Amino acid sequence: DKKTYELYSRGDTTGIFQFESDGMKKNLRQLKPNRFEDLIAMNALYRPGPMEYIPNYIKRKHGKEKVEYDIADMEEYLKETFGITVYQEQVMRLSQKLAGFTRGQADNLRKAMGKKKVALLNELEPKFYKGAEERGHKKEVVAKIWKDWLEFAKYAFNKSHSTCYAYVSYRMAFLKAHYPAEFMAANLSRNLNNITDITKLMTECKRMKLNVLGPDVNESFIKFT
């Protein structure tokens, strides 16, 4: 929906699940998301560790930085994130493609990364090297990929989780874009006992030039606002 993506692109995401921090708003204004995949990626990247890759993601999306792959075969699973490994699922798929991991081994790799199981990672490393070299991939390139994955393991996030978050966010953003008064009134009603959130939401209503106060609103609340 064009109006919804324009809302994200302006950073007008106060009241929008997972996307209302000042830092996220700044990144959204630079990214100008125009597809659902961008929201999924930003939700996964905006956390300690992967944040450092957000500028690269933005530059690559807008053609200001070249998208490169250590091995050409990696494009199949990294194309949607412009060559940046963002999700555990990408590592699982790539371990199968590059080193012939079984689905079970790929899932063990996901578990090892997600739960920081160093012993299991050490067990899988030689199997990855062996399988990749048997498929003609150079040892030094394979070593670089594994090293990158070890860094990725520190903040590994799964796409399925991020997708659910982005979907909830998108539904909220759609309502804010098309039914702003109703959306903000619902937010205010939901947060009546939280003065911090009420203040933030009323400031947003004034910025949006909305009148969400009906005739039956408590007098003390009107004075407060």
Secondary structure, 3 states (H helix, E strand, C coil): CHHHHHHHHHCCCCCCCCCCCHHHHHHHHHHCCCCHHHHHHHHHHCCCCHHHHHHHHHHHHCCCCCCCCCCHHHHHHHHHHCCCCCEHHHHHHHHHHHHCCCHHHHHHHHHHHHCCCHHHHHHHHHHHHHHHHHCCCCHHHHHHHHHHHHHHCCCCECHHHHHHHHHHHHHHHHHHHHCHHHHHHHHHHHCCCCHHHHHHHHHHHHHHCCCCCCCCCCHHHHHHC
